[in-house]
Amino acid sequence: MEYVSTRGGPGTVGFEEALFSGYAPDGGLFMPSAVPRLEAHTLRSWSSFSYPRLVKELCALFVAAELIPRSVLEDLIDRAFSRFRHKDVVHLTRLKDGLNVLELWHGATYAFKDLSLSCTGQFLQYFLEKKQKHLSILVGTSGDTGSSAIESVRGQKNMDIFVLLPHGLCTQTQELQMTTVIEENVHVFDVHGNSDEIDEPIKELFADTDFARKHNLMSLNSVNWSRIMVQIAHHFYAYFQCAPSLDTSPLPMVEIVVPTGGGGNITAGCIAQKMGLPIRLVAVVNSNDIIHRAVQHGDFSLSGTVKATLASAMDIQEPYNMERILWLLSDGDSSLIKTLMEQFSVSKSLKLPENLHRKLAQTLDSCAASDEDIMRAMRRCWEENRYLLCPHSAVAAHYHYAQLGCGSRSTPRCCLAPASAAKFQDALLRAGLVPDVPPEISALTTLETRSTPLKKGEDWAKVLRERIEELAQQRKP
C-alpha cells in the first residue's frame, strides 16, 4: 500500500513516511493511492470479530507486511489496547427508542482519541527503536486530542511532545489531564487563542522544511493518516453490532451518526463506505457548522469566529479532513483539490463545484445542534434511560430524537459516543443533571500542574521553535 498527497505532490510514500510526516510536503494530506474493496463474503466473515481483531484486519490492509510483519502489527495493537477499562475495548449500549450508543471512550483519558492514538504511539515507537531516532511531536487541541496524544507517548525517551491548548476553552478535566502530566518529554502550552488560532504556529513550523527535517517534526492531530486508519474500525464495528442478519443480498444498511469537529471520524466513515461497508453517514456538528453548510448548500466558508459551545472538542471552523473527503469524492482529482484548498486558504471562503457538492450530499447527511438542543438530548436520554451522555454524544442523540418524529424507519442507527460524560461536569450541571465522576478524574484536582503560558501578541511559533532547539541542545552528548 502506497500513499499520495491530496494535492498531487511528487511521488508516493509508504506507511512509515506517511506516519512520520503528518502533512505531505506540498501541504496536502496523505491518502492511500487505492482504497481496497471488500466483498460481501469478507464482510460476513468479519461480522463476529472483536473490535481489536477488526483493527488488526484493517491495519493489515494499509500497512505493508515488509514494514511491520503481521505478527508484530498484532502485538503492537494488543499492547495499545491493554490499558482500556472495558474488556471489549469498545462497547455498544442499546437504549430506548432504538438509540444505540457506541461507547468509544474506555481508554486512559475517557475519549475516543485514545483508540487511534494508542495504536499510533505504538507504531511510532516501533520505527523509532529500529532507527534510533528522536521525534518532536506538535499537537494543537480543542479538548481531547492533547491528553490522548500525551498518554500515547508519555515517558518515552525518544519523543518530545509539545501540546498547545486554548486557554479557558477546554473543560477543567480536559485541561488537568494535560497539565498534570509532568514527565520530562511532555511540554504543555496554555495559549490565549482559540482552537483554529493555535494551529497557525504549528503550520508555520511545519512550513519551515529545514527546521522540520532537522528536528523530525510530526503531528498527532488527525492530519496524521495513522489516526484515520484506526478509526475506520469504529464504523465496521458499529455496522456489525447494529445490522440485522447479514444473510440477505444485498447486505442491510446501517446509519452511523458521527459527532464531527476536525472531520477525522467522518473521513474514516467515508473510507469504510468506499471499502464496501453498507452504511449511511450523518455528520452532526454544533454551532460551528461549516461541514453542515457544505453538505446542505455547498458553502465551505468560515462564519465569523469560532463559537464556544458545550461540545467544546468540536469547536472548530476549519475542519482540515474535509480535504480528504473532497479528494475521495473527486476520485482523487488532486489538481482540483489543490486549487480549492489554496483558494480556501487565502479567502476562507469556498463554493464547492456543483458536481462535487452533489457527491458530498449523496455521501453524507448532516445536522447542526445548538447548546439548547444538546442539553435537551442529555436530559431526555437521562430521563428515559438513566444514562448520561457527554455533550458531543448528545449532538448525535439530538439527531436521533429529531428523526423519531419522521415516520417509520427500518434502518438501524448507531450514534458514536466520542467521550465520557464524566469529562464534562459543567455541561451536565447546566442541563440539570448530576455528574457521576470516577475517582481517577476526581483525583486530578489534587495533582501538581505544569504549563507554559503563551499570551496574545507573543510570537508563538518563535517560542515553540526556541524550546525545541533548547531541548535538542540538551540531548547532545
C-alpha positions in Angstrom: 0.0 0.0 0.0 1.3 3.4 -1.0 0.2 6.9 -0.1 -0.3 10.0 -2.2 -0.9 13.7 -1.3 -4.4 15.0 -1.8 -2.7 17.9 -3.6 -0.7 15.7 -6.0 2.8 16.3 -4.7 5.7 14.4 -6.2 5.6 10.6 -6.0 4.2 8.1 -3.5 5.4 7.2 0.0 5.0 4.2 2.3 3.2 3.9 5.6 6.3 4.8 7.6 6.8 8.1 5.8 3.1 9.0 5.9 3.1 8.2 9.7 6.1 10.5 10.4 5.2 13.3 8.1 1.7 14.4 9.1 1.2 16.9 6.3 2.5 16.0 2.9 5.4 18.2 1.7 3.0 20.1 -0.6 0.7 20.9 2.3 -1.8 18.2 1.4 -2.9 15.2 3.4 -1.8 11.6 2.8 -4.3 9.2 1.5 -4.0 5.6 0.2 -3.4 5.6 -3.5 -6.1 2.9 -3.8 -8.8 2.0 -1.3 -9.3 -1.8 -1.0 -12.7 -3.1 -1.8 -14.2 -5.8 0.4 -16.7 -8.3 -1.0 -19.9 -9.3 0.9 -18.4 -12.7 1.8 -15.5 -11.0 3.6 -17.8 -8.7 5.5 -19.9 -11.7 6.6 -16.7 -13.5 7.8 -15.7 -10.4 9.7 -19.1 -9.8 11.4 -18.2 -11.8 14.5 -14.8 -10.2 15.0 -13.9 -8.3 18.2 -13.1 -4.6 17.9 -9.3 -5.3 18.3 -9.5 -8.0 15.7 -11.2 -5.6 13.2 -8.4 -3.0 13.9 -5.8 -5.7 13.1 -7.5 -6.8 9.9 -8.0 -3.2 8.7 -4.5 -2.0 9.6 -3.0 -5.1 7.8 -4.7 -3.8 4.6 -3.0 -0.4 4.8 0.4 -1.3 6.3 2.8 -3.4 4.2 3.9 -6.6 5.9 7.5 -5.8 4.8 7.3 -2.7 7.0 5.6 -4.2 10.0 5.2 -8.0 9.9 1.6 -9.2 10.7 2.6 -10.8 14.0 4.4 -7.7 15.1 1.5 -5.5 14.0 -1.0 -7.6 16.0 1.3 -7.4 19.1 1.5 -3.6 18.8 -2.3 -3.3 18.6 -2.8 -5.6 21.6 -0.3 -3.5 23.6 -2.1 -0.3 22.6 -5.4 -1.6 23.9 -4.0 -3.2 27.1 -4.9 -0.2 29.2 -8.5 0.1 28.2 -11.0 -0.3 31.0 -13.7 -2.3 29.1 -12.9 -5.9 28.2 -14.3 -5.3 24.6 -12.3 -2.0 24.3 -15.4 -0.5 22.6 -19.0 -1.2 23.8 -22.5 -0.7 22.3 -25.2 0.3 24.7 -28.8 -0.2 23.5 -31.2 2.3 24.8 -35.0 3.2 24.5 -36.5 4.0 21.1 -33.6 2.5 19.0 -30.9 4.8 20.4 -27.8 2.7 20.0 -24.7 4.4 21.6 -21.3 3.1 20.6 -19.0 4.0 23.6 -15.6 4.8 22.2 -14.3 6.3 25.4 -13.0 3.4 27.6 -9.3 4.4 27.2 -6.9 6.3 29.6 -8.4 9.8 29.0 -12.1 8.8 28.6 -12.1 9.9 24.9 -12.3 8.1 21.6 -9.0 9.5 20.5 -7.3 7.0 22.9 -8.2 4.3 20.4 -6.3 5.7 17.4 -3.5 7.4 19.3 -2.6 4.4 21.5 -2.1 2.5 18.3 -0.2 5.3 16.6 2.1 5.7 19.6 3.0 2.0 19.3 3.7 2.3 15.6 5.9 5.3 16.2 7.9 3.6 18.9 8.4 0.5 16.7 10.1 2.5 13.9 12.0 4.8 16.3 13.5 1.9 18.1 14.6 0.3 14.9 16.2 3.5 13.6 17.4 5.0 16.9 15.8 8.4 16.0 14.3 11.2 18.1 11.0 12.8 17.3 9.4 16.2 18.1 5.6 16.0 18.1 3.4 19.1 17.8 -0.2 18.9 18.7 -3.0 21.6 18.8 -6.0 20.5 20.8 -9.6 21.7 21.1 -10.2 19.3 24.0 -9.3 15.6 23.9 -6.5 15.2 21.3 -3.9 16.7 23.6 -4.4 14.4 26.5 -4.8 11.3 24.4 -1.6 12.2 22.5 0.3 12.8 25.8 -0.9 9.4 27.1 0.3 7.6 24.0 3.9 8.8 24.3 4.4 10.0 27.9 7.8 8.9 29.4 9.2 7.8 26.0 12.9 8.8 25.8 12.9 9.2 22.0 9.9 11.5 21.7 9.1 15.0 23.0 5.6 16.2 22.7 4.5 19.9 22.6 0.8 20.4 23.2 -1.0 23.8 22.6 -4.3 24.0 24.5 -6.7 27.0 24.1 -6.8 28.9 27.4 -10.2 28.6 29.2 -11.8 26.8 26.2 -11.3 23.2 27.5 -13.1 21.7 30.5 -11.2 21.6 33.7 -10.9 17.8 33.4 -9.5 18.0 29.9 -7.0 20.7 30.9 -5.9 18.8 34.0 -5.4 15.6 32.0 -2.7 17.5 30.1 -1.2 19.8 32.7 -0.8 17.2 35.5 1.4 15.1 33.3 4.9 16.1 34.4 7.1 13.6 32.5 10.2 15.2 31.1 9.1 14.6 27.5 5.8 16.4 27.9 5.6 20.2 27.2 2.1 21.8 27.6 1.5 25.4 26.4 -1.6 27.3 27.7 -2.4 29.5 24.7 -4.6 32.6 24.8 -6.3 31.8 21.5 -9.0 29.5 20.0 -8.5 26.1 18.5 -8.1 27.4 15.0 -5.6 30.1 16.0 -3.4 27.6 17.8 -3.0 25.6 14.6 -1.2 28.6 13.0 2.2 28.4 14.8 2.2 24.6 14.2 1.6 25.1 10.5 4.4 27.7 10.4 6.9 25.4 11.9 6.0 22.6 9.5 6.2 25.0 6.6 9.9 25.6 7.6 11.0 22.4 5.9 14.7 22.7 7.1 13.6 23.1 10.7 11.0 20.3 10.4 13.6 17.9 8.9 16.3 18.8 11.4 14.1 18.1 14.5 11.9 15.3 13.0 8.7 17.3 13.5 5.4 15.5 13.2 1.8 15.9 14.2 -0.6 13.6 16.1 -3.7 15.7 15.1 -6.0 13.9 12.7 -4.0 15.2 9.8 -2.0 12.0 10.6 -3.1 9.1 8.4 -2.5 6.5 11.1 -5.3 8.0 13.2 -7.8 7.9 10.3 -6.8 4.3 9.5 -7.5 3.0 13.0 -10.8 5.0 13.2 -12.1 3.1 10.1 -12.7 0.2 12.6 -15.3 2.2 14.5 -17.6 2.1 11.5 -17.1 -1.6 10.8 -17.8 -2.5 14.5 -20.8 -0.2 14.6 -22.2 -1.9 11.5 -21.7 -5.4 12.7 -23.2 -4.6 16.1 -26.3 -3.0 14.7 -27.0 -4.7 11.4 -29.8 -7.4 11.3 -29.0 -10.7 9.6 -26.2 -10.5 7.0 -27.7 -13.5 5.2 -29.6 -11.2 2.8 -28.4 -9.9 -0.5 -27.6 -7.0 -0.8 -26.4 -6.6 2.8 -28.6 -4.4 5.0 -27.9 -0.8 5.6 -27.0 0.8 8.9 -27.0 4.6 9.6 -24.0 5.9 11.6 -24.3 9.3 13.2 -20.9 10.9 13.8 -20.2 13.9 16.0 -17.9 16.0 13.9 -15.2 18.6 14.6 -12.0 18.2 12.6 -13.6 15.6 10.5 -11.3 12.6 11.1 -14.0 10.2 12.2 -16.4 11.1 9.4 -13.4 10.7 6.9 -12.9 7.2 8.3 -16.5 6.5 7.7 -16.3 7.7 4.1 -13.3 5.3 3.5 -15.3 2.5 5.1 -18.1 3.2 2.7 -15.7 3.2 -0.2 -14.4 -0.2 1.0 -17.9 -1.6 0.5 -19.4 -1.3 4.0 -23.2 -0.5 3.5 -23.5 2.4 5.8 -25.3 5.8 5.6 -23.3 8.5 7.3 -24.6 11.6 9.2 -22.2 14.3 10.2 -23.6 16.1 13.2 -22.0 19.4 14.3 -22.5 22.0 17.0 -23.0 25.8 16.2 -19.6 25.7 14.3 -21.5 24.4 11.3 -19.2 24.6 8.3 -19.5 20.9 7.5 -23.3 21.1 7.8 -23.4 24.1 5.4 -21.0 22.4 3.0 -23.2 19.3 2.8 -26.5 21.2 2.6 -25.5 24.1 0.4 -22.0 23.6 -0.9 -20.9 26.5 1.3 -17.4 25.7 2.7 -16.8 29.1 4.3 -15.9 30.5 7.7 -18.7 32.3 9.5 -17.0 34.8 11.8 -15.0 33.4 14.7 -15.1 30.0 16.5 -18.2 29.8 18.7 -17.6 28.4 22.2 -20.2 25.6 22.8 -20.9 22.8 25.3 -19.4 20.4 22.8 -16.1 22.1 23.1 -13.9 19.5 21.3 -16.0 20.2 18.2 -15.5 24.0 18.3 -13.6 24.0 15.0 -14.2 26.3 12.0 -11.6 24.8 9.7 -12.1 21.0 9.6 -8.9 20.0 7.7 -10.1 16.5 7.0 -12.7 17.8 4.6 -9.8 17.9 2.2 -9.6 14.1 2.4 -13.3 13.7 1.9 -13.4 16.0 -1.2 -10.4 14.2 -2.6 -12.2 10.8 -2.2 -15.4 12.2 -3.8 -13.5 13.7 -6.7 -11.9 10.3 -7.5 -8.5 11.6 -6.4 -8.5 14.7 -8.6 -5.5 16.3 -6.8 -5.3 19.2 -9.2 -8.9 20.2 -8.3 -8.3 19.7 -4.6 -5.1 21.8 -4.7 -6.9 24.6 -6.4 -9.9 24.5 -4.0 -7.7 24.3 -0.8 -5.4 27.1 -1.9 -8.4 29.3 -2.6 -9.9 28.4 0.8 -6.5 29.1 2.5 -6.5 32.7 1.0 -10.1 33.7 1.2 -11.5 31.3 3.9 -14.5 31.0 1.6 -15.3 28.4 -0.9 -18.3 27.5 -3.0 -18.0 23.8 -3.9 -18.3 22.9 -7.6 -21.8 21.7 -8.4 -20.7 18.1 -9.2 -18.6 17.8 -6.0 -21.4 19.2 -3.9 -23.8 16.7 -5.3 -21.5 13.8 -4.5 -21.0 15.2 -1.0 -24.7 15.5 -0.4 -25.2 11.9 -1.7 -22.4 10.6 0.6 -23.4 12.4 3.9 -26.4 13.7 5.6 -25.8 16.4 8.2 -27.4 18.2 11.2 -26.4 21.0 13.5 -27.3 21.2 17.2 -27.4 24.3 19.4 -26.4 24.2 23.1 -30.1 24.1 23.9 -30.6 21.1 21.6 -27.6 19.4 23.3 -29.0 19.9 26.8 -32.4 18.7 25.8 -30.9 15.5 24.4 -28.8 14.9 27.5 -31.9 15.4 29.7 -34.2 13.2 27.6 -31.6 10.4 27.5 -31.2 10.5 31.3 -35.0 10.7 31.9 -35.7 7.7 29.6 -32.7 5.5 30.3 -30.8 6.8 33.4 -27.8 7.1 31.0 -25.5 10.2 31.0 -24.3 11.5 27.6 -21.4 13.8 27.1 -22.4 16.9 25.1 -20.7 15.6 21.9 -22.6 12.3 22.1 -25.7 14.4 22.8 -25.2 16.1 19.4 -25.7 12.7 17.8 -28.6 11.8 20.1 -30.3 15.1 19.2 -30.3 13.9 15.5 -31.7 10.6 16.6 -34.5 12.1 18.6 -35.3 14.6 15.8 -35.7 11.7 13.4 -38.1 9.7 15.6 -40.9 12.0 14.6 -40.3 11.5 10.9 -42.4 8.4 10.3 -41.5 4.7 10.3 -37.8 3.7 10.0 -36.4 0.3 9.2 -32.7 1.2 9.0 -30.9 0.6 12.3 -29.0 3.7 13.6 -25.8 3.8 15.6 -24.7 7.0 17.4 -20.9 7.3 18.0 -20.1 8.5 21.6 -16.7 10.2 21.5 -16.3 10.9 25.2 -17.5 10.0 28.7 -20.0 12.3 30.3 -17.6 12.4 33.3 -15.3 14.8 31.5 -18.0 17.4 31.1 -19.3 18.0 34.6 -20.2 21.7 33.9 -22.3 20.8 30.9 -24.2 18.1 32.9 -24.9 20.7 35.7 -26.1 23.2 33.1 -28.5 20.5 31.8 -29.8 20.0 35.4 -28.1 16.6 35.7 -25.8 15.2 38.4 -22.3 14.2 37.2 -21.0 10.7 38.1 -17.3 11.2 38.4 -14.8 8.3 38.5 -12.2 8.5 41.3 -9.2 8.9 38.9 -10.8 12.0 37.4 -11.7 13.5 40.8 -8.0 12.9 41.8 -6.7 15.2 39.1 -7.6 18.3 41.1 -5.1 17.2 43.8 -2.1 16.8 41.5 0.7 19.2 40.7 0.3 21.0 37.3 2.8 22.4 34.8 2.3 24.5 31.7 3.8 27.5 29.8 1.5 30.4 29.1 1.5 31.9 25.6 -0.1 35.4 25.6 -1.8 37.3 22.8 0.7 39.3 20.8 3.6 36.9 21.5 5.3 35.1 18.6 4.0 31.6 19.5 6.0 30.0 16.7 9.2 31.6 17.9 8.6 30.4 21.5 8.0 26.8 20.2 11.0 27.0 17.9 13.3 28.1 20.8 12.0 25.4 23.1 12.6 22.7 20.5 16.1 24.0 19.8 16.9 24.1 23.5 15.9 20.5 24.1 17.9 19.4 21.1 21.0 21.0 22.6 20.4 19.3 25.9 20.2 15.9 24.2 23.7 16.3 22.6 26.3 14.1 24.3 
